[in-house]
Amino acid sequence: MSAAAAGRTPSDTVRLDEAAARLGIGRSLAFELVRRGEFPVPAIRLGTVTVVPLAHLERLLGLREEGAAPAAPSGPNRALRAEEV
């Protein structure tokens, strides 16, 4: 089962409603902006889920510099490195 089918998104994306919250706008406005092609970062439709690349959102918010690598995932849902298996 894919991540989208399971109701989850890959760690390098956030659902549109979370992106809207981070931008300080409402969920309805976010979906309207996507529909009109005016959302400030790329929005990707995965079946019934719309996601936004986290790197684009963080750059827009000034949390990441252009070309900077994403922060390493942490916590219980992070991917394990080969030497940790």
C-alpha positions as CSV (number, residue, x, y, z in Angstrom):
1,M,0.0,0.0,0.0
2,S,1.4,3.4,-0.9
3,A,1.9,6.1,1.7
4,A,-0.9,8.2,0.2
5,A,-3.3,5.3,0.2
6,A,-2.5,4.7,3.9
7,G,-3.4,8.3,4.6
8,R,0.2,9.3,5.2
9,T,2.6,11.4,3.1
10,P,6.3,10.9,2.5
11,S,8.4,12.7,5.0
12,D,9.6,15.3,2.5
13,T,6.1,16.5,1.9
14,V,3.2,17.8,4.1
15,R,-0.5,17.7,3.5
16,L,-2.0,20.8,2.1
17,D,-4.0,21.5,5.3
18,E,-0.7,21.5,7.3
19,A,1.0,23.7,4.7
20,A,-2.0,26.1,5.0
21,A,-1.6,26.2,8.8
22,R,2.1,26.9,8.6
23,L,1.3,29.8,6.2
24,G,-1.4,31.1,8.5
25,I,-4.2,30.7,6.0
26,G,-7.3,28.6,6.1
27,R,-7.7,25.2,4.6
28,S,-10.5,26.3,2.2
29,L,-8.4,29.2,0.9
30,A,-5.4,26.9,0.4
31,F,-7.5,24.5,-1.7
32,E,-9.0,27.4,-3.6
33,L,-5.5,28.8,-4.4
34,V,-4.4,25.4,-5.6
35,R,-7.5,25.1,-7.8
36,R,-6.7,28.5,-9.4
37,G,-3.0,27.7,-9.7
38,E,-2.1,30.5,-7.3
39,F,-0.7,28.6,-4.3
40,P,2.8,30.0,-3.6
41,V,4.6,26.6,-3.8
42,P,4.0,23.5,-5.9
43,A,1.1,21.4,-4.8
44,I,1.0,17.7,-5.9
45,R,-2.2,15.7,-6.1
46,L,-1.7,12.0,-5.0
47,G,-5.1,10.4,-5.5
48,T,-7.4,12.1,-3.0
49,V,-4.5,13.8,-1.0
50,T,-2.8,17.0,-2.0
51,V,0.8,17.4,-0.7
52,V,3.4,20.2,-0.8
53,P,7.1,19.6,-0.9
54,L,8.5,20.6,2.5
55,A,11.7,22.1,1.0
56,H,9.6,24.6,-1.0
57,L,7.4,25.5,1.9
58,E,10.5,26.0,4.2
59,R,12.2,28.2,1.6
60,L,9.1,30.3,1.3
61,L,9.0,30.7,5.1
62,G,12.7,31.5,5.3
63,L,13.4,28.3,7.3
64,R,15.8,26.8,4.7
65,E,18.3,28.3,2.3
66,E,18.2,27.6,-1.4
67,G,20.0,24.3,-2.1
68,A,20.3,23.4,1.5
69,A,19.7,19.7,2.4
70,P,16.6,18.8,4.4
71,A,17.1,18.1,8.1
72,A,17.6,14.5,8.9
73,P,14.4,12.8,10.1
74,S,14.3,11.9,13.7
75,G,11.8,10.1,16.0
76,P,10.1,6.8,15.9
77,N,9.0,7.1,12.2
78,R,12.4,8.0,10.7
79,A,13.9,5.7,8.2
80,L,16.7,3.4,9.5
81,R,20.2,3.5,8.0
82,A,21.6,0.2,6.8
83,E,24.0,0.0,9.7
84,E,21.1,0.4,12.2
85,V,19.2,-2.6,10.9
